[in-house]
Amino acid sequence: MTKKDYREIENYMLIQMKDSAHDRHHVYRVLNSAIDIASYIEGVDIDVLIASCLLHDVGREKQFKNLELCHAQIGGDMAYEYLVTKNWVEQKALHVKECISSHRFRRNNPPQSIEAKILFDADKLDVSGAIGIARTLFYGGQVGEPLYILDDDNEIVVDGGSAEISSFFQEYHYKLKKLIGSFHTVRAQEIAKERQQTMTDFYNHLYNEVTENYKHGIKCIDGLLNE
């Protein structure tokens, strides 16, 4: 891939990226991680990998406008159509489409090629560690999800992360804490393992702070109110 080719694909990506939680910096971090992972593996098609990383979230805006759509499927189609107009070989354009369409955290469409597995891992690394916590909170606020939901006993609800209305604590249990077992490459597993403790510590501190706040507050309020 020439520098000119890279800039053209990058510019197309920049036009599409309007989701601040999945912005150009997310794309660049995913690309950087992917190149790191690929350096430990032989036989990777770097052109396909770079294009897949740069274009993997171009379908986000359409999904944001219609939540019934899948940005991975839409993005794969958009990437394929764009690359064909840039005279990419059909097989390589389809390969990029396959990588993008399987990068989402879903069991029904796992990545098959090594390039697809690297993209999947690099994208999931950006939901790990401190950056993963920050992005999850940021995205939750962007779509109007609460930080936490309480049950009738004023306990934080931690299950049901796939529910229509979710919270950070539910998302952590539904997705974030399970990331460590979802990676396909050894290098990504190593990086994720280093970041895992940061996520666990943050979750535990936040859970304890919220829980203690309610326990103390309810007790104090009960003491101040008359029967």
SULGIMO-V166370 format. One record per residue. N is the residue number from 1. RES is the residue in one small letter. SS is DSSP state (~ for helix, > for strand, _ for the rest). Layout:
n=[N:N]
res=[RES:RES]
ss=[SS:SS]
//
This chain:
n=[1:2:3:4:5:6:7:8:9:10:11:12:13:14:15:16:17:18:19:20:21:22:23:24:25:26:27:28:29:30:31:32:33:34:35:36:37:38:39:40:41:42:43:44:45:46:47:48:49:50:51:52:53:54:55:56:57:58:59:60:61:62:63:64:65:66:67:68:69:70:71:72:73:74:75:76:77:78:79:80:81:82:83:84:85:86:87:88:89:90:91:92:93:94:95:96:97:98:99:100:101:102:103:104:105:106:107:108:109:110:111:112:113:114:115:116:117:118:119:120:121:122:123:124:125:126:127:128:129:130:131:132:133:134:135:136:137:138:139:140:141:142:143:144:145:146:147:148:149:150:151:152:153:154:155:156:157:158:159:160:161:162:163:164:165:166:167:168:169:170:171:172:173:174:175:176:177:178:179:180:181:182:183:184:185:186:187:188:189:190:191:192:193:194:195:196:197:198:199:200:201:202:203:204:205:206:207:208:209:210:211:212:213:214:215:216:217:218:219:220:221:222:223:224:225:226:227]
res=[m:t:k:k:d:y:r:e:i:e:n:y:m:l:i:q:m:k:d:s:a:h:d:r:h:h:v:y:r:v:l:n:s:a:i:d:i:a:s:y:i:e:g:v:d:i:d:v:l:i:a:s:c:l:l:h:d:v:g:r:e:k:q:f:k:n:l:e:l:c:h:a:q:i:g:g:d:m:a:y:e:y:l:v:t:k:n:w:v:e:q:k:a:l:h:v:k:e:c:i:s:s:h:r:f:r:r:n:n:p:p:q:s:i:e:a:k:i:l:f:d:a:d:k:l:d:v:s:g:a:i:g:i:a:r:t:l:f:y:g:g:q:v:g:e:p:l:y:i:l:d:d:d:n:e:i:v:v:d:g:g:s:a:e:i:s:s:f:f:q:e:y:h:y:k:l:k:k:l:i:g:s:f:h:t:v:r:a:q:e:i:a:k:e:r:q:q:t:m:t:d:f:y:n:h:l:y:n:e:v:t:e:n:y:k:h:g:i:k:c:i:d:g:l:l:n:e]
ss=[_:_:~:~:~:~:~:~:~:~:~:~:~:~:~:~:_:_:_:~:~:~:_:~:~:~:~:~:~:~:~:~:~:~:~:~:~:~:_:_:_:_:_:_:_:~:~:~:~:~:~:~:~:~:~:_:_:_:_:~:~:~:~:~:~:_:_:_:_:_:~:~:~:~:~:~:~:~:~:~:~:~:~:~:~:_:_:_:_:~:~:~:~:~:~:~:~:~:~:~:~:_:_:_:_:_:~:~:~:_:_:_:_:~:~:~:~:~:~:~:~:~:~:~:~:_:_:_:~:~:~:~:~:~:~:~:~:~:~:~:~:~:_:_:_:>:_:_:_:>:_:_:_:_:_:>:_:_:_:_:_:_:_:_:_:_:>:~:~:~:~:~:~:~:_:~:~:~:~:~:~:_:_:_:_:~:~:~:~:~:~:~:~:~:~:~:~:~:~:~:~:~:~:~:~:~:~:~:~:~:~:~:~:~:~:~:~:~:~:~:~:~:~:~:_:_:_]
//
